[in-house]
Amino acid sequence: MTLTLRHDWTTEEILALLRQPLMELLWQAQAVHREANPGYKVQLASLLSVKTGGCEEDCAYCSQSIHNSSDVTGFDAQMQVEPVLQRARAAKQAGADRFCMGWAWREIRDGTPFEAMLEMVRGVRELGLEACVTAGMLTDRQAERLADAGLTAYNHNLDTSPEHYDRIISTRTYQERLETLQRVRKAGVTLCCGGIIGMGESLRDRASMLQVLAGMDPHPESVPVNGLVAVEGTPLQDQAPFEPLDLVRMVATARILMPRARVRLSAGRESMSREAQILCLQAGADSIFYGDTLLTTGNPDVEADRQLLRDAGVQANWQENAESPVSCAP
């Protein structure tokens, strides 16, 4: 098949995809995925929280917000470059392709912590890894300096649809999120942008969020698909768990809409069975966060991930010098 990139998907078209019988949706997503990703190569990304807690935003899902009552402590190396690079070396040794670093900030502010961030980016790139940063809003000049340091990607998620957004966060507008993404794109840094399901949104909200993503030209290079991890002390602590097959549907639909994007299976994976995770890989996920922690929530451990990929028959960097993986193709 010949892949056609579209940027004019309507919410109604996307809603129709999400409502398809699961087998039909998987069949369609598989056809796109096989064309876009021959050989079923999965990118492994490792994520470190460089600055944990104390964020001024009031995101209802997040344990790092000062507005929420959760007690978060963790690794804080915003002024310490070498400990972060040690983590990056360990991630590379474990097989990661991309090292992602998170700061619990509303926005990047100029000064010593930002200079340290730039050093971290340069150090990660010198290790031969892709470098991704998530640190809130930023200015044009900050985006340019990150680009000059060699930043591969900047993560700034939409979280949810424009229509549901006010129920999740009030301290930053949807338009501000879009403007941040435009600044990153203008600087020549690739976009890592996705969202979260399971926050009380409707199916139409999920379609609307995907419509915003698929309407970007070019599409985001990375699209993280997250399931809510309900953390005690946050406004969403009592939210019912998301349905794993709903996450499968989101992955499959994202693959159809954005054929060349990396669709990343992200937060919430720990609560999913191995079989559900393999369905996500079959549906078009071609990247996973790899390792023991995902910012302030859990993630499957490295060996469990390796076994999962072996059993699914997909290839990742740590396998390249080993025996050939089982092919997913018939």
Contacts in CASP RR format, 6 or more apart in sequence:
PFRMAT RR
TARGET T0000
AUTHOR 0000-0000-0000
METHOD contacts of the structure
MODEL  1
MTLTLRHDWTTEEILALLRQPLMELLWQAQAVHREANPGYKVQLASLLSV
KTGGCEEDCAYCSQSIHNSSDVTGFDAQMQVEPVLQRARAAKQAGADRFC
MGWAWREIRDGTPFEAMLEMVRGVRELGLEACVTAGMLTDRQAERLADAG
LTAYNHNLDTSPEHYDRIISTRTYQERLETLQRVRKAGVTLCCGGIIGMG
ESLRDRASMLQVLAGMDPHPESVPVNGLVAVEGTPLQDQAPFEPLDLVRM
VATARILMPRARVRLSAGRESMSREAQILCLQAGADSIFYGDTLLTTGNP
DVEADRQLLRDAGVQANWQENAESPVSCAP
1 31 0 8 1.000
1 32 0 8 1.000
1 35 0 8 1.000
2 35 0 8 1.000
3 32 0 8 1.000
3 35 0 8 1.000
3 36 0 8 1.000
3 259 0 8 1.000
3 260 0 8 1.000
5 219 0 8 1.000
5 259 0 8 1.000
5 260 0 8 1.000
6 214 0 8 1.000
6 257 0 8 1.000
7 214 0 8 1.000
7 215 0 8 1.000
7 216 0 8 1.000
7 217 0 8 1.000
7 219 0 8 1.000
8 215 0 8 1.000
9 210 0 8 1.000
9 211 0 8 1.000
9 214 0 8 1.000
9 215 0 8 1.000
9 257 0 8 1.000
10 211 0 8 1.000
11 204 0 8 1.000
11 207 0 8 1.000
11 208 0 8 1.000
11 211 0 8 1.000
12 207 0 8 1.000
14 207 0 8 1.000
14 210 0 8 1.000
14 211 0 8 1.000
14 214 0 8 1.000
14 253 0 8 1.000
14 257 0 8 1.000
15 203 0 8 1.000
15 204 0 8 1.000
15 207 0 8 1.000
17 25 0 8 1.000
17 28 0 8 1.000
17 253 0 8 1.000
17 256 0 8 1.000
17 257 0 8 1.000
18 25 0 8 1.000
18 203 0 8 1.000
18 206 0 8 1.000
18 207 0 8 1.000
18 249 0 8 1.000
18 250 0 8 1.000
18 253 0 8 1.000
19 203 0 8 1.000
20 28 0 8 1.000
22 245 0 8 1.000
22 248 0 8 1.000
22 249 0 8 1.000
25 249 0 8 1.000
25 252 0 8 1.000
25 253 0 8 1.000
25 283 0 8 1.000
26 248 0 8 1.000
26 252 0 8 1.000
26 279 0 8 1.000
26 282 0 8 1.000
26 283 0 8 1.000
28 252 0 8 1.000
28 256 0 8 1.000
29 251 0 8 1.000
29 252 0 8 1.000
29 253 0 8 1.000
29 255 0 8 1.000
29 256 0 8 1.000
29 283 0 8 1.000
29 284 0 8 1.000
30 282 0 8 1.000
30 283 0 8 1.000
30 284 0 8 1.000
32 255 0 8 1.000
32 256 0 8 1.000
32 259 0 8 1.000
32 284 0 8 1.000
33 255 0 8 1.000
33 283 0 8 1.000
33 284 0 8 1.000
33 286 0 8 1.000
34 329 0 8 1.000
35 259 0 8 1.000
36 255 0 8 1.000
36 259 0 8 1.000
36 260 0 8 1.000
37 284 0 8 1.000
37 286 0 8 1.000
39 315 0 8 1.000
39 327 0 8 1.000
39 328 0 8 1.000
39 329 0 8 1.000
40 281 0 8 1.000
40 286 0 8 1.000
40 313 0 8 1.000
40 314 0 8 1.000
40 315 0 8 1.000
40 325 0 8 1.000
40 327 0 8 1.000
40 328 0 8 1.000
41 286 0 8 1.000
41 314 0 8 1.000
41 315 0 8 1.000
41 316 0 8 1.000
42 281 0 8 1.000
42 285 0 8 1.000
42 286 0 8 1.000
42 287 0 8 1.000
42 288 0 8 1.000
42 309 0 8 1.000
42 314 0 8 1.000
42 315 0 8 1.000
42 316 0 8 1.000
43 97 0 8 1.000
43 98 0 8 1.000
43 262 0 8 1.000
43 264 0 8 1.000
43 286 0 8 1.000
43 287 0 8 1.000
43 288 0 8 1.000
43 316 0 8 1.000
44 94 0 8 1.000
44 95 0 8 1.000
44 96 0 8 1.000
44 97 0 8 1.000
44 98 0 8 1.000
44 287 0 8 1.000
44 288 0 8 1.000
44 290 0 8 1.000
44 305 0 8 1.000
44 316 0 8 1.000
44 317 0 8 1.000
44 318 0 8 1.000
45 96 0 8 1.000
45 97 0 8 1.000
45 98 0 8 1.000
45 99 0 8 1.000
45 100 0 8 1.000
45 132 0 8 1.000
45 264 0 8 1.000
45 287 0 8 1.000
45 288 0 8 1.000
45 289 0 8 1.000
45 290 0 8 1.000
46 87 0 8 1.000
46 88 0 8 1.000
46 91 0 8 1.000
46 94 0 8 1.000
46 96 0 8 1.000
46 98 0 8 1.000
46 99 0 8 1.000
46 100 0 8 1.000
46 289 0 8 1.000
46 290 0 8 1.000
46 291 0 8 1.000
47 100 0 8 1.000
47 101 0 8 1.000
47 102 0 8 1.000
47 289 0 8 1.000
47 293 0 8 1.000
47 294 0 8 1.000
47 295 0 8 1.000
47 299 0 8 1.000
48 75 0 8 1.000
48 84 0 8 1.000
48 87 0 8 1.000
48 88 0 8 1.000
48 91 0 8 1.000
48 99 0 8 1.000
48 100 0 8 1.000
48 101 0 8 1.000
48 102 0 8 1.000
48 293 0 8 1.000
49 74 0 8 1.000
49 75 0 8 1.000
49 102 0 8 1.000
49 104 0 8 1.000
49 293 0 8 1.000
49 295 0 8 1.000
49 296 0 8 1.000
50 75 0 8 1.000
50 76 0 8 1.000
50 77 0 8 1.000
50 78 0 8 1.000
50 84 0 8 1.000
50 101 0 8 1.000
50 102 0 8 1.000
50 103 0 8 1.000
50 117 0 8 1.000
50 120 0 8 1.000
51 76 0 8 1.000
51 77 0 8 1.000
51 78 0 8 1.000
51 102 0 8 1.000
51 103 0 8 1.000
51 104 0 8 1.000
51 105 0 8 1.000
51 113 0 8 1.000
52 64 0 8 1.000
52 72 0 8 1.000
52 73 0 8 1.000
52 74 0 8 1.000
52 75 0 8 1.000
52 76 0 8 1.000
52 104 0 8 1.000
52 295 0 8 1.000
52 296 0 8 1.000
53 63 0 8 1.000
53 64 0 8 1.000
53 65 0 8 1.000
53 66 0 8 1.000
53 72 0 8 1.000
53 74 0 8 1.000
53 104 0 8 1.000
53 296 0 8 1.000
54 64 0 8 1.000
54 65 0 8 1.000
54 66 0 8 1.000
54 72 0 8 1.000
54 104 0 8 1.000
55 62 0 8 1.000
55 64 0 8 1.000
55 65 0 8 1.000
55 66 0 8 1.000
55 104 0 8 1.000
55 105 0 8 1.000
55 106 0 8 1.000
56 65 0 8 1.000
56 66 0 8 1.000
56 105 0 8 1.000
56 106 0 8 1.000
56 171 0 8 1.000
57 65 0 8 1.000
57 67 0 8 1.000
57 106 0 8 1.000
57 169 0 8 1.000
57 171 0 8 1.000
57 172 0 8 1.000
58 65 0 8 1.000
58 67 0 8 1.000
58 68 0 8 1.000
58 169 0 8 1.000
58 170 0 8 1.000
58 171 0 8 1.000
59 65 0 8 1.000
59 159 0 8 1.000
59 168 0 8 1.000
59 169 0 8 1.000
60 167 0 8 1.000
60 168 0 8 1.000
60 169 0 8 1.000
60 199 0 8 1.000
60 234 0 8 1.000
60 235 0 8 1.000
60 236 0 8 1.000
61 159 0 8 1.000
61 168 0 8 1.000
61 196 0 8 1.000
61 199 0 8 1.000
61 228 0 8 1.000
61 229 0 8 1.000
61 230 0 8 1.000
61 231 0 8 1.000
61 234 0 8 1.000
61 235 0 8 1.000
61 236 0 8 1.000
62 68 0 8 1.000
62 231 0 8 1.000
62 234 0 8 1.000
63 70 0 8 1.000
63 72 0 8 1.000
63 231 0 8 1.000
63 233 0 8 1.000
63 234 0 8 1.000
63 296 0 8 1.000
63 297 0 8 1.000
64 72 0 8 1.000
64 104 0 8 1.000
64 295 0 8 1.000
64 296 0 8 1.000
65 234 0 8 1.000
68 233 0 8 1.000
68 234 0 8 1.000
68 235 0 8 1.000
69 233 0 8 1.000
70 231 0 8 1.000
70 232 0 8 1.000
70 233 0 8 1.000
70 234 0 8 1.000
72 296 0 8 1.000
74 296 0 8 1.000
75 83 0 8 1.000
77 83 0 8 1.000
77 84 0 8 1.000
78 103 0 8 1.000
78 113 0 8 1.000
78 116 0 8 1.000
78 117 0 8 1.000
79 112 0 8 1.000
79 113 0 8 1.000
79 116 0 8 1.000
80 116 0 8 1.000
81 116 0 8 1.000
81 119 0 8 1.000
81 120 0 8 1.000
81 123 0 8 1.000
84 101 0 8 1.000
84 120 0 8 1.000
85 120 0 8 1.000
85 123 0 8 1.000
85 124 0 8 1.000
85 127 0 8 1.000
87 99 0 8 1.000
88 99 0 8 1.000
88 123 0 8 1.000
88 124 0 8 1.000
88 127 0 8 1.000
88 129 0 8 1.000
89 127 0 8 1.000
91 99 0 8 1.000
91 129 0 8 1.000
91 290 0 8 1.000
91 291 0 8 1.000
92 99 0 8 1.000
92 127 0 8 1.000
92 128 0 8 1.000
92 129 0 8 1.000
94 290 0 8 1.000
94 291 0 8 1.000
94 302 0 8 1.000
94 318 0 8 1.000
95 290 0 8 1.000
95 316 0 8 1.000
95 317 0 8 1.000
95 318 0 8 1.000
96 129 0 8 1.000
96 290 0 8 1.000
96 317 0 8 1.000
97 129 0 8 1.000
97 130 0 8 1.000
97 317 0 8 1.000
98 129 0 8 1.000
98 130 0 8 1.000
98 131 0 8 1.000
98 132 0 8 1.000
98 152 0 8 1.000
98 153 0 8 1.000
98 287 0 8 1.000
99 124 0 8 1.000
99 127 0 8 1.000
99 129 0 8 1.000
99 130 0 8 1.000
99 131 0 8 1.000
99 132 0 8 1.000
100 131 0 8 1.000
100 132 0 8 1.000
100 133 0 8 1.000
100 134 0 8 1.000
100 155 0 8 1.000
100 192 0 8 1.000
100 289 0 8 1.000
101 117 0 8 1.000
101 120 0 8 1.000
101 121 0 8 1.000
101 124 0 8 1.000
101 131 0 8 1.000
101 132 0 8 1.000
101 133 0 8 1.000
101 134 0 8 1.000
102 133 0 8 1.000
102 134 0 8 1.000
102 135 0 8 1.000
102 155 0 8 1.000
102 295 0 8 1.000
103 113 0 8 1.000
103 117 0 8 1.000
103 133 0 8 1.000
103 134 0 8 1.000
103 135 0 8 1.000
103 136 0 8 1.000
105 135 0 8 1.000
105 136 0 8 1.000
106 136 0 8 1.000
106 137 0 8 1.000
106 171 0 8 1.000
106 172 0 8 1.000
107 135 0 8 1.000
107 136 0 8 1.000
107 137 0 8 1.000
107 138 0 8 1.000
108 114 0 8 1.000
108 117 0 8 1.000
108 135 0 8 1.000
108 136 0 8 1.000
108 137 0 8 1.000
108 138 0 8 1.000
108 139 0 8 1.000
108 142 0 8 1.000
110 142 0 8 1.000
114 142 0 8 1.000
117 133 0 8 1.000
117 135 0 8 1.000
117 146 0 8 1.000
118 145 0 8 1.000
118 146 0 8 1.000
118 149 0 8 1.000
120 131 0 8 1.000
121 131 0 8 1.000
121 133 0 8 1.000
121 146 0 8 1.000
121 149 0 8 1.000
121 150 0 8 1.000
121 151 0 8 1.000
122 149 0 8 1.000
122 150 0 8 1.000
123 131 0 8 1.000
124 130 0 8 1.000
124 131 0 8 1.000
125 131 0 8 1.000
125 149 0 8 1.000
125 150 0 8 1.000
125 152 0 8 1.000
130 152 0 8 1.000
130 153 0 8 1.000
131 150 0 8 1.000
131 151 0 8 1.000
131 152 0 8 1.000
131 153 0 8 1.000
132 151 0 8 1.000
132 152 0 8 1.000
132 153 0 8 1.000
132 154 0 8 1.000
132 155 0 8 1.000
132 192 0 8 1.000
132 222 0 8 1.000
133 146 0 8 1.000
133 151 0 8 1.000
133 153 0 8 1.000
133 154 0 8 1.000
133 155 0 8 1.000
134 154 0 8 1.000
134 155 0 8 1.000
134 156 0 8 1.000
134 192 0 8 1.000
136 156 0 8 1.000
136 180 0 8 1.000
137 156 0 8 1.000
137 172 0 8 1.000
137 176 0 8 1.000
137 180 0 8 1.000
138 146 0 8 1.000
138 154 0 8 1.000
138 180 0 8 1.000
138 183 0 8 1.000
138 184 0 8 1.000
139 183 0 8 1.000
140 183 0 8 1.000
140 186 0 8 1.000
140 187 0 8 1.000
143 154 0 8 1.000
143 183 0 8 1.000
143 184 0 8 1.000
143 186 0 8 1.000
143 187 0 8 1.000
143 189 0 8 1.000
144 187 0 8 1.000
146 154 0 8 1.000
146 187 0 8 1.000
146 189 0 8 1.000
147 187 0 8 1.000
147 188 0 8 1.000
147 189 0 8 1.000
151 189 0 8 1.000
152 189 0 8 1.000
152 190 0 8 1.000
153 189 0 8 1.000
153 190 0 8 1.000
153 191 0 8 1.000
153 192 0 8 1.000
153 221 0 8 1.000
153 222 0 8 1.000
154 184 0 8 1.000
154 189 0 8 1.000
154 190 0 8 1.000
154 191 0 8 1.000
154 192 0 8 1.000
155 192 0 8 1.000
155 193 0 8 1.000
155 222 0 8 1.000
155 224 0 8 1.000
156 177 0 8 1.000
156 180 0 8 1.000
156 181 0 8 1.000
156 184 0 8 1.000
156 191 0 8 1.000
156 192 0 8 1.000
156 193 0 8 1.000
157 177 0 8 1.000
157 193 0 8 1.000
157 194 0 8 1.000
157 195 0 8 1.000
157 196 0 8 1.000
157 224 0 8 1.000
157 226 0 8 1.000
158 174 0 8 1.000
158 177 0 8 1.000
158 193 0 8 1.000
158 194 0 8 1.000
158 195 0 8 1.000
158 209 0 8 1.000
158 212 0 8 1.000
158 213 0 8 1.000
159 165 0 8 1.000
159 168 0 8 1.000
159 169 0 8 1.000
159 177 0 8 1.000
159 195 0 8 1.000
159 196 0 8 1.000
159 199 0 8 1.000
160 168 0 8 1.000
160 195 0 8 1.000
160 196 0 8 1.000
160 199 0 8 1.000
160 201 0 8 1.000
160 205 0 8 1.000
160 209 0 8 1.000
161 201 0 8 1.000
161 204 0 8 1.000
161 205 0 8 1.000
161 206 0 8 1.000
161 207 0 8 1.000
161 208 0 8 1.000
161 209 0 8 1.000
161 212 0 8 1.000
162 174 0 8 1.000
162 208 0 8 1.000
162 212 0 8 1.000
163 204 0 8 1.000
163 205 0 8 1.000
163 208 0 8 1.000
164 199 0 8 1.000
164 200 0 8 1.000
164 201 0 8 1.000
164 202 0 8 1.000
164 205 0 8 1.000
164 208 0 8 1.000
165 174 0 8 1.000
167 199 0 8 1.000
167 200 0 8 1.000
168 199 0 8 1.000
178 212 0 8 1.000
181 191 0 8 1.000
181 193 0 8 1.000
181 216 0 8 1.000
184 191 0 8 1.000
185 191 0 8 1.000
190 220 0 8 1.000
190 221 0 8 1.000
190 222 0 8 1.000
191 216 0 8 1.000
191 220 0 8 1.000
191 221 0 8 1.000
191 222 0 8 1.000
192 220 0 8 1.000
192 221 0 8 1.000
192 222 0 8 1.000
192 223 0 8 1.000
192 224 0 8 1.000
192 264 0 8 1.000
193 213 0 8 1.000
193 216 0 8 1.000
193 220 0 8 1.000
193 222 0 8 1.000
193 223 0 8 1.000
193 224 0 8 1.000
194 209 0 8 1.000
194 213 0 8 1.000
194 220 0 8 1.000
194 223 0 8 1.000
194 224 0 8 1.000
194 225 0 8 1.000
194 226 0 8 1.000
195 209 0 8 1.000
195 224 0 8 1.000
195 225 0 8 1.000
195 226 0 8 1.000
196 226 0 8 1.000
196 227 0 8 1.000
196 228 0 8 1.000
196 267 0 8 1.000
197 206 0 8 1.000
197 225 0 8 1.000
197 226 0 8 1.000
197 227 0 8 1.000
197 228 0 8 1.000
197 242 0 8 1.000
197 246 0 8 1.000
197 247 0 8 1.000
197 250 0 8 1.000
198 227 0 8 1.000
198 228 0 8 1.000
198 239 0 8 1.000
198 240 0 8 1.000
198 242 0 8 1.000
198 246 0 8 1.000
199 228 0 8 1.000
199 236 0 8 1.000
199 239 0 8 1.000
200 239 0 8 1.000
206 250 0 8 1.000
210 250 0 8 1.000
210 253 0 8 1.000
210 254 0 8 1.000
210 257 0 8 1.000
213 219 0 8 1.000
213 220 0 8 1.000
213 223 0 8 1.000
213 254 0 8 1.000
213 257 0 8 1.000
213 258 0 8 1.000
214 257 0 8 1.000
214 258 0 8 1.000
219 257 0 8 1.000
219 258 0 8 1.000
219 260 0 8 1.000
219 261 0 8 1.000
220 258 0 8 1.000
220 261 0 8 1.000
221 261 0 8 1.000
221 262 0 8 1.000
222 261 0 8 1.000
222 262 0 8 1.000
222 264 0 8 1.000
222 287 0 8 1.000
223 254 0 8 1.000
223 258 0 8 1.000
223 261 0 8 1.000
223 262 0 8 1.000
223 263 0 8 1.000
223 264 0 8 1.000
224 264 0 8 1.000
224 266 0 8 1.000
224 267 0 8 1.000
225 247 0 8 1.000
225 250 0 8 1.000
225 251 0 8 1.000
225 254 0 8 1.000
225 263 0 8 1.000
225 264 0 8 1.000
225 265 0 8 1.000
225 266 0 8 1.000
225 280 0 8 1.000
225 285 0 8 1.000
226 266 0 8 1.000
226 267 0 8 1.000
226 268 0 8 1.000
227 242 0 8 1.000
227 247 0 8 1.000
227 266 0 8 1.000
227 267 0 8 1.000
227 268 0 8 1.000
228 236 0 8 1.000
228 239 0 8 1.000
228 241 0 8 1.000
228 242 0 8 1.000
228 267 0 8 1.000
228 268 0 8 1.000
229 267 0 8 1.000
229 268 0 8 1.000
229 270 0 8 1.000
229 271 0 8 1.000
229 297 0 8 1.000
229 298 0 8 1.000
230 236 0 8 1.000
230 237 0 8 1.000
230 238 0 8 1.000
230 239 0 8 1.000
230 241 0 8 1.000
231 237 0 8 1.000
231 296 0 8 1.000
231 297 0 8 1.000
241 271 0 8 1.000
242 268 0 8 1.000
244 271 0 8 1.000
244 272 0 8 1.000
244 273 0 8 1.000
244 276 0 8 1.000
245 276 0 8 1.000
245 279 0 8 1.000
247 268 0 8 1.000
247 272 0 8 1.000
247 276 0 8 1.000
247 280 0 8 1.000
248 276 0 8 1.000
248 279 0 8 1.000
248 280 0 8 1.000
248 283 0 8 1.000
249 283 0 8 1.000
251 263 0 8 1.000
251 265 0 8 1.000
251 280 0 8 1.000
251 283 0 8 1.000
251 284 0 8 1.000
251 285 0 8 1.000
252 283 0 8 1.000
252 284 0 8 1.000
254 261 0 8 1.000
254 263 0 8 1.000
254 284 0 8 1.000
255 263 0 8 1.000
255 283 0 8 1.000
255 284 0 8 1.000
255 285 0 8 1.000
262 286 0 8 1.000
262 287 0 8 1.000
263 284 0 8 1.000
263 285 0 8 1.000
263 286 0 8 1.000
263 287 0 8 1.000
264 285 0 8 1.000
264 287 0 8 1.000
264 288 0 8 1.000
264 289 0 8 1.000
265 277 0 8 1.000
265 280 0 8 1.000
265 281 0 8 1.000
265 285 0 8 1.000
265 287 0 8 1.000
265 288 0 8 1.000
265 289 0 8 1.000
266 288 0 8 1.000
266 289 0 8 1.000
266 294 0 8 1.000
267 289 0 8 1.000
267 294 0 8 1.000
267 295 0 8 1.000
267 297 0 8 1.000
267 299 0 8 1.000
268 297 0 8 1.000
269 277 0 8 1.000
269 288 0 8 1.000
269 289 0 8 1.000
269 299 0 8 1.000
269 300 0 8 1.000
270 297 0 8 1.000
270 298 0 8 1.000
270 299 0 8 1.000
270 300 0 8 1.000
272 280 0 8 1.000
274 308 0 8 1.000
274 311 0 8 1.000
277 308 0 8 1.000
278 308 0 8 1.000
278 311 0 8 1.000
278 312 0 8 1.000
281 312 0 8 1.000
281 314 0 8 1.000
282 312 0 8 1.000
282 328 0 8 1.000
288 305 0 8 1.000
289 299 0 8 1.000
290 299 0 8 1.000
290 302 0 8 1.000
290 305 0 8 1.000
291 299 0 8 1.000
291 300 0 8 1.000
291 301 0 8 1.000
291 302 0 8 1.000
291 305 0 8 1.000
292 298 0 8 1.000
292 299 0 8 1.000
292 301 0 8 1.000
292 302 0 8 1.000
293 299 0 8 1.000
300 308 0 8 1.000
306 318 0 8 1.000
309 315 0 8 1.000
309 316 0 8 1.000
309 319 0 8 1.000
309 325 0 8 1.000
310 319 0 8 1.000
310 325 0 8 1.000
312 328 0 8 1.000
313 325 0 8 1.000
313 326 0 8 1.000
313 327 0 8 1.000
313 328 0 8 1.000
314 325 0 8 1.000
314 328 0 8 1.000
315 325 0 8 1.000
319 325 0 8 1.000
END
